[in-house]
Amino acid sequence: MTRLFRRWIARAVLSLSVVAATVGASYGQEKVVRIGYQKYGKLVLLKSKGSLEEKLKGAGYKAVWTEFPSGPPLLEALNVGAIDFGNTGEAPPIFAQAAGAPIQYVAYEPAAPKGEAILVPKDSPIKSVAELKGKKVALNKGSNVHYLLVKALEKAGVKYSEIEPVFLAPADARAAFERGAVDAWVIWDPFQAAAEAATGARTLADGTGVVANYQFYFASKTFLQRDPKIVGLVLAQLSEVDDWAKGDIHAVAEQLAPSIGLSVPVVEVALKRQAYGIKPVTDAVIADQQQVADTFFALGLIPKQIKISDVAWRPGT
């Protein structure tokens, strides 16, 4: 597992070093904040609204946006200096910190345990998580659902080593799931809601009573030290977008649906399972995240023990 993890890091570093070089060549010495985002979430809304650009202009900065398919490559981009700010779920920052990435937790969204789940095909004979023993389970390696799978198996009395994890990105996992190449799929919204609507997939377990499923916002240590006010500005604009989103979920679904290729009703289902509020990182959240790190270390999924409080930023410090 450790060797696979290192090979994954090496491939990501190689490819994203090219991205970093391209960005640097394109913008030279201009003051920019480079933001990594995924196809779904508050950063997408912030990008589409355009309000951040106007605020940054007044501070002498420009936003440069880069889309990533999931959290692990986004944080590796931060590691190699290709981006300055981004967000992911619980697990990617654990792998990133263990690999020495200079990440700093700067904010989080409250728990959204229903926003990720272990799915099985509608006609699957599998009725419980315990029945996954010996089965093939698809998931995105190092993503938030990696922790959900570990903890759900633990709760059901099944060792992680007793299932066969199949590491696939969401699109490939969906294809494998539909053709029966895997027995179950651990996935997050909106892919979760899309699979439920299109295939009738059943939920074996979501995060309820198992994991918190936080979303975290990160800045690179270098950027945060250089200009913490810009990080604060980005977070303030995210809070404004968050306030709008929780007050008009249908409008948000209409805005997001075309860009992610899903129907408005499907996106609405996902948004209703999402949490709202951009909050400073607390001691309780750090403690929860430390449990994720300790669990992964105990399983040999990360090569060394890490301390989350070492990379948690508090405004004014």
N, C-alpha and C positions, 0 to 999 in steps of 0.2 A: 504493500500500500504506500509506504514511504517513497519507494522508488518511482511508482506511478505518479505520485504527487509532485516529485521533483522534475520528472519529465514534462508534466503538464505545465509547471512553472517555467521551465526552460523554453518550451514552445511559445508560451504567451509572451515572455520577455522578448524573444526574437521578433515576433510579429508586431508587437506594440511599440518596440523601439523604432520601427519604421514610421508608425503613426506619430510618435513624439518628434521625430526628425522632420516629418512633413509639416506638422503644426508649427514648429519653430521656424522653418524656412518660410512659411506663409506669412507669419506675423512678426518676424524679426524681433525687435526689442520693444514693440508696443505693449502697454500694460493690459494684460488680459487675465480673466479667470476662466479656466477651461473646465467645463462641467460635463461629467459623464452621466448619462441617463439611460434608462431602459424604456421599452416601448409603452410601458404602463406605469402610472404613478403620478405623484404631485409635481415632479420635475418636468414631466411632459406638459402638464397644464401650465406651469410657469413659463416654459419655452413658448408655447403657443399663444399665450396672452401678450407677451412682449413687454410687460411692465418692468421686468428686471433690467432690460437694456437701457431704458430711460434713466433709471436710478443709478446704474453703473456709469453711465455717461457723465453724470454730474460729479462722480468721484474720480473721473479720469480713467475708467476701465471699460473694457469691452468683453462681452461673453462669447465664448467659443464652445459650441455644443457638439458632443460626440455620442452616438448611440451604441449601446452594447446589448448583446443577446441575453445576458444574465449577470449576476453579481460577481462571480469569480474573475472573469476577464476585466470587468470594470475596475476592481480593486488592484488587479495586476497593472492596469494602465496607470493607476495612481502610484503604484510602487516604482515604475520605471520613469515617472515624471511626465507622462503624457497628458494627465488631467490633474486638476487641483481640488475638485469637489465632486461628490457623487453620493448615491445612496444604494443600500442593499438590505437584505434580510439578515438574520442572526448569524448564520454559519460562515458566509464568505469572509468577514473580517477576522474570524478566528484563524482560518488558514493563512490569510494575508499577514497577520501579526506574527504567526509562527514562522513565516518565511522571511521575516525581517522588514516587511513593508512599513514605511514611515507614516502610518495612518493615525488620525486623531478622531475619535468619536466627538461630534459637536452637537448632535441633537437626536431625538428619536420620536417615533410615532407610537401611541399606546398599543397594547396587545390586540391582535386580530386573529384569534385562534381558528376561526372558521374560514380564514382566507387561504388555507392550504389543507390538503387531504390525501389520504391513501385511497386510490380508486381501483375498482375491478370492473371488468365488463359486466353488463347487465345480466347476462346469462351464466356468469361464473358460478361454479359450485362453492367457491370460497365465501364463507359467511362471517369470518372473524379474523382479526389480526393474527391470532395464534395459528391459524391455518396457513399462514405464509411460510411456515417452516419448510425449507427445501425448495421454495419457489423462486422464480425470477422476478425481481422487482426493479423497474426502471426509475431512475431519478437523475437529476442534474448534480453531478459531483460537487461537493463543497457549497451547495446552495442551502437556503433555509430549510428545505424539505429533508435534507440529509439528517438534520437533528430530529425532525419530527419522526422519521422512520426509526432512528435509533431508540428514541424514548417510547414510541408506541410498541415496538417489539419488546422492550424491557418490561413495560407494563403488562404485556400479554405473556410474559415468561419465556420469550424466545430470544436467543442470543443473536446478535448481529451476524456472527459468523455462521449461523445456521440458515441464512437466506443467501441467495445469489444476487448481489447488486449488479445492475446493468446500467452503466453510466452513459446517459444520452442527454443531449440538449432537448428542450421541450418539443420542437417540431419532429425530431427523429423519434423521441419517446412516444409521441402521439401515434406516429405511423406504426411503430412496433406494437403498441397497445391495441390498435385497431385490427392488425392482422394476426393477433394472438401469439406473437413472438415472446411476449412477457406475460406474466400472470397478474401483475399489479403495476400501478404507476403512482408515484408520489409527486404531486404537482401543486403549484400555487395559482391563484387567480391572476389574470383572467383566463388562463389556459384551463384551469379547473372548471370554471363555469361553462366554457366553450365545449369541453369534452362531455360534460353532463348533458348539455342541450343537444349536441349532435349525435351522441352515441348511447345516451341513456345510462352512462357509467354510474355505478353505485359507490357510495362512500362507505368504506370499511371503518375509517376513523378520520376525524379532522383533529385540529390541535386542542380542542376543548378538553380541559382537564389534563392535558399532556404537555403542551408547550405554549409559550406566550405568543410567538410569531411577531416580534417587534420588527419595525423598519428603522434602520439607522441612517443618519447622514454623517458623512466623513469629509475631512479636508486633509490635504497632505500637511505634514508637520512643517515643512519649509514654507508653504504658502501661509499657513496659519500664523507662524512667527513673523512673517514679513508684513502681513496686513490683516490682522484679525477683524478690523472694522468691515472689510469686504465680506468676510464670512458672515458676520452679523447682519450685513445688508441682505445677503442672499437668504438667510434664514428668516428675516423679517418679511421678505417678499413671498417666501414659501408659506408663511403663516397666513398672509392675506389670501393667497390662493386656496389654502386649506379651509379657511372660513367660508369662502364662496362655495367650494365644492360640497361641504357637508350640508349647506343650505339649499342646494339645488342639484340633487344627484342626477335627475333626468337630463338637465342641461349639460352636465359634465359627460354623461354617457353619450349624448349626441355629438359632443366635441371629440371625444376619444375614439368612438367606434370606427370612423373611416380610416384613421391612421393605423389602427391595429387589426383591421380587417374582420371585425366581429360585429354582430347586430347590436343595436341599441339595447334591446331587452337583456341580452347576455351580459353586456357591460354593466347594466344596472344591477344585476344579481351580484356581480363581483364587487361593485362599489358599495353595496349595502353590507358586505362582509368585511369591508375595510375599516380601519380605525382612523380617527381624525384628531388633529392637534399636533403641532410641532413643538416639542418640549425640550428643555435642557436635560441632559443626562443626569440621573439621580443615583444615589448610592444603591437603592433597591434594584434598579435596572442593571447597574454594574455587577451586582451580586448574581442576578439571573444569568447575565452573559458569562460570568466566570464559571457557572455550572456547565454551560455549553462547552467552554474551553476544556474544563477538567474531564468532561465525558469523552470528548474527542481524543484527548491525550491518553486516557485509560484504554481506549480502543486501538491505540496506535495509529490514529488517523492524522495526527500532527506529530512532528518529530521532537517537540520539546514542550515543557510547561510554559504557560504565559500568564501574565498578570494584567487583566483588563484595565485596572485603575491606572496603570502606567500610561495608557494612551487615551484616557478620557479627559476631554477639555472642559473646563469650567470658565464661563465668561468672566473677564476681569483678572484671570490668572496669567 
